[in-house]
Amino acid sequence: MKLSFTFPRLALLVLTLLLAASSATAYDFWFDGIYYSLIWNDYNGEEEAMVTCGTNPYYDENIVIPTSVIYDGSTYKVTCIGERAFSGSRIKTISLPNTIERIYSEAFNNCSQLTYIDIPDSVELIGERAFNGCSGLQSLTVGSGLRDLYEDAFLGCTGLTSIVVDSENEYYDSRDNCNAIIDKDYEYYDHPYWYNSDFLILGCQATVIPNTVVGIDHKAFYGCSGLTSLHIPASVHYIADDAFLGCSGLTSIDVDSENEYYDSRDNCNAIIVKYALYSNGLYSYESVDGPGLLLGCKNTVIPDMIKVIYSNAFFGCEGLTTINIPETVVAIGHSAFEGCSKLTGHLTLKCSLNSRAFAGCSELTSVDVQGNKDYGLEFEAGEGRYIEEWARGISDGVFAGCKKLSSVVIGQEVNWIGDSAFARCSKIPSIDLPNSVYHLGKYAFAVCFGLKSLHLPDSITCIDDYTFYCCTGLTSVQVPDSVKSINEVAFYGCTKLQSITIPNTLRYLGKSAFANCQALTNITLPNTLTCIDDYVFYYCRVLPSITIPKSVTYIGKEAFYTCKALKEVVIPDRVTYIGDKAFEKCTALENITFGSSLSVIKDRAFLGCTGLKTATSLAITPPSAESKTFNGVPVGTPLYVPKGSEEAYQTAKNWEVFFIKSMDNTLTGDVNDDGEVTIADINIIIDAILSGTFNNGCDVNDDGEVTIADINTIINIILNA
């Protein structure tokens, strides 16, 4: 496969995407244990070789890339390492020749056994995530020719202890033996003051930040768990909020007292932003007229007057056991304390909470969330609509996975609870939502196994998808009159839920809303529903009865699948469609009435209804049925149909299992339909038994057979008349 490229340096970024994408899996030949593709160099008019990904990625532990290779009688210079060329391989060492000019995206992705890499002077470009996840990499040397180092090129190289850049490099350096890569010409467009300034873009556990560095880039120290102490010099004017993400080993943090933008006041062991901004959760930032905490560690004491705790401030700080959040704090950023798995005790939070702020704080036991009346979070209300007012909320996933959280108080300043806000908080016994809450997100309380008591306020209008998914401790729920919809899977798997009260205001009941509620015995559906959707009562195995509202027009597939205790069903006159397996395996079902408008009954709709004794169809024209619609229904089960429709049902395809009777034979025992029960009716039955030819009225006792028992039934009717 031949690829063409040009060399102008401004085009290198585009070239990387195009060339690397083309080379991801293709190769032209195999030489000395390594796969190659041929590429065309427009700059010098020569064909060259690129190391690429072959069909067998399991290379030897020690690799030497040659300066040239021979293919089909010709010699080609090796100039590139292609996209994912060695991704996931077991290599421990690799020697790159001084002919390599570009290392493309993910070339050494997840080469976790690679211990050192020496980037030769010839390399001009290192692509995105080129060495991502090389957790065993300890030593990195960068040559003089590098000019384009992509974002996240060394992300996840958590074992680095030595970083050296050649002193002749025009674009990058590691000045003062700092063990870091400094971008000398960093283009930070959002802050013109720092345009073309010195930014630290990659550090390690041995880094000492030089006092000439202006900024610290996103994820510069990502995952450096071996970093224990940190000093921010006076020259630093910008630190990305995820610059030290995952530096869980930090015990000491201080900022030079001459720094204009940051400090570590009161020996707090933290980086404090002197003039903090507050994110409202979407796109806007506001000044809070006060300081914010950007980065903390296990020994941090949050100073008084802090207004904001920034995103990721304590992310993954496993050594943090207690924290006091001052009342002055108005907002906590996303993932600020996420993964602080040893954080214990009680928290009172009079602030807005961004997404996953305390997610995974598995030892946290008690929270009192009061919100903040002046600082809120915008949130998406669905279908591209946003709440315009500053709503106070508990954002997505804030307490997700707080497994020991056993006490939750939600104050009147809280307006909404986001997706997965309390998901997997398995110890919460009860939730009492105030009337200020008008929105519950998807999965908000999903898998809260211990939740037994629930109060929903009249302000709620919707119970969203999966909101109470697998809350196996819930036994009863009172849905307030304000609720208009219960969405898909809302109460799925609430295996102890016995009763639920649904208001007459409900308009929508989503798929699987009560599926697998194995203890459900009592539910009343309002006349405002028009559809029983797919799987709504799937495997509600002890539900003894259900009244389908007259407003319903559609019953979806598996709507009542394996409702084994259901004894009687009346399909209302407006229903036109019954879906696949709708009542399959309802083994206790004895009586069913089909409404007058029913036109379609899909396959297996009543398969396995082995207990059916009688059925009635009010439809003059037999609804269409499929080959397995009534499989398992006892042969000869009486089906009462409108007078005059008997023959249509007798000849209708897939209705053969039923013994068709006219529902106008209202006088039991009046076999000859003369309006009286007399000896003449007995004679007809005797003749029928002797001849083996029966009409629909001969089976007087509806047992599916015409026998002496039917004669005895008529005799008793005559004697008791």
Secondary structure, DSSP 8 states (H G I E B T S, - for coil): -EEEE---GGGHHHHHHHHHHHTSS--SEEETTEEEEEEEETTTTEEEEEE---S-----SEEE--SEEEETTEEEEEEEE-TTTTTT---SEEE--TT--EE-TTTTTT-TT--EEEE-TT--EE-TTTTTT-TT--EEEE-TT--EE-TTTTTT-TT--EEEE-TT-SSEE-GGG-SSEEEEEE--TT-GGGTTEEEEEE--TT----TT--EE-TTTTTT-TT--EEEE-TT--EE-TTTTTT-TT--EEEE-TT-SSEE-GGG-SSEEESS-EEE-SSS-EEE-SS-EEEE--TT----TT--EE-TTTTTT-TT-------TT--EE-TTSSTT-TT--EEEEE-SEE-TTTTTT-TTEEEEEE---SS-----EEETTEE--S---EE-TTTTTT-TT--EEEE-TT--EE-TTTTTT-TT--EEE--TT--EE-TTTTTT-TT--EEE--TT--EE-TTTTTT-TT--EEE--TT--EE-TTTTTT-TT--EEE--TT--EE-TTTTTT-TT--EE---TT--EE-TTTTTT-TT-------TT--EE-TTTTTT-TT--EEE--TT--EE-TTTTTT-TT--EEEE-TT--EE-TTTTTT-TT--EEEE--SS--B--TTTTTTS-TTEEEEE-TT-HHHHHHSTT-TTEEEEETT--STT-TT-SS--SHHHHHHHHHHHHHT---TTS-TT-SS--SHHHHHHHHHHHHT-
